[in-house]
Structure formats: C-alpha cells, structure tokens
C-alpha cells in the first residue's frame, strides 16, 4: 500500500468473494486508499481465487463489456501513437 498509493492508469480490482489467497479486507483497504484516474472494485460473488476459471462467463463479460469500453488504451499507453 505504501509503495503505490497513486497510479496514473485506470485500476480495476476483480475479486472473488471467497478468495482466501488475497484476503478481501486487505484488498478493499488498498482499493480505498488508492488514487487513480479510474478505480473500480468488482466482486465476482461465487468465486474464490480462480474467478476466471470458476465463473468464466462473468469474468469475460466484465472484461469485455465493462472494463474494455471504459479504458482508452491509447490514453494511458507508454507507446503513444
């Protein structure tokens, strides 16, 4: 939390509600302290740590329909065109 309190890129946390590898309270605490142009905490309710496997459709839907449209990749790209 001390190493990266401010980021200049959009940040999205996708967390499995039953993830015990990354404790939810710790992830929420960091999320609440983090300063970024956009930051969003997205819960995948019926998953643990492998949410992209456990709820593949929800994970993909979130990436394609929520995160990708909200992220202008060129705006934050290191390789500006």
C-alpha positions as CSV (number, residue, x, y, z in Angstrom):
1,X,0.0,0.0,0.0
2,X,2.9,2.3,0.7
3,X,4.7,1.5,-2.5
4,X,1.9,2.5,-4.9
5,X,-0.6,4.9,-3.3
6,X,-1.0,6.8,-6.6
7,X,-1.2,5.4,-10.1
8,X,-1.6,7.2,-13.4
9,X,-3.5,4.5,-15.1
10,X,-7.1,3.1,-14.6
11,X,-7.2,0.3,-11.9
12,X,-9.8,-2.4,-11.8
13,X,-9.9,-5.0,-9.0
14,X,-11.8,-8.1,-9.8
15,X,-12.1,-10.2,-6.7
16,X,-13.7,-13.5,-5.9
17,X,-15.9,-13.2,-2.8
18,X,-14.5,-16.4,-1.4
19,X,-10.8,-15.7,-2.2
20,X,-8.6,-16.6,0.8
21,X,-5.3,-16.2,-1.1
22,X,-5.8,-12.4,-1.3
23,X,-7.9,-11.5,1.8
24,X,-10.8,-9.4,0.9
25,X,-10.3,-6.9,3.8
26,X,-6.7,-6.3,2.7
27,X,-7.7,-5.8,-1.0
28,X,-10.6,-3.4,0.0
29,X,-8.3,-1.4,2.3
30,X,-5.8,-0.9,-0.6
31,X,-8.6,-0.1,-3.0
32,X,-9.9,2.6,-0.7
33,X,-6.5,4.2,-0.3
34,X,-5.6,4.0,-4.0
35,X,-5.7,7.2,-6.1
36,X,-6.1,6.6,-9.8
37,X,-7.9,8.3,-12.7
38,X,-10.4,5.5,-12.6
39,X,-10.7,2.8,-10.0
40,X,-13.4,0.2,-9.6
41,X,-13.8,-2.8,-7.3
42,X,-15.7,-5.6,-9.0
43,X,-16.9,-8.6,-7.0
44,X,-17.4,-12.0,-8.6
45,X,-19.7,-13.3,-6.0
46,X,-19.5,-17.1,-6.3
47,X,-15.7,-17.4,-6.9
48,X,-12.5,-17.8,-4.9
49,X,-9.0,-17.1,-6.2
50,X,-9.5,-18.5,-9.7
51,X,-12.5,-16.4,-10.7
52,X,-11.5,-16.5,-14.4
53,X,-12.0,-20.3,-14.3
54,X,-14.7,-20.6,-11.7
55,X,-17.0,-18.1,-13.3
56,X,-15.6,-17.8,-16.7
57,X,-18.6,-16.2,-18.3
58,X,-19.0,-13.5,-15.7
59,X,-15.3,-12.8,-15.8
60,X,-15.2,-12.5,-19.6
61,X,-18.4,-10.4,-19.7
62,X,-16.9,-8.0,-17.2
63,X,-13.7,-7.6,-19.1
64,X,-15.4,-7.2,-22.5
65,X,-18.5,-5.2,-21.6
66,X,-17.3,-3.2,-18.5
67,X,-13.6,-2.7,-18.3
68,X,-12.6,-2.6,-22.0
69,X,-15.1,0.1,-23.1
70,X,-14.2,2.2,-20.1
71,X,-10.4,2.1,-20.8
72,X,-9.0,4.1,-23.6
73,X,-5.8,2.1,-24.1
74,X,-4.0,4.8,-26.1
75,X,-4.6,7.5,-23.5
76,X,-2.6,5.5,-20.9
77,X,-0.2,3.8,-23.3
78,X,3.5,4.2,-22.8
79,X,3.8,3.8,-26.6
80,X,1.8,6.8,-27.7
81,X,0.8,6.8,-31.4
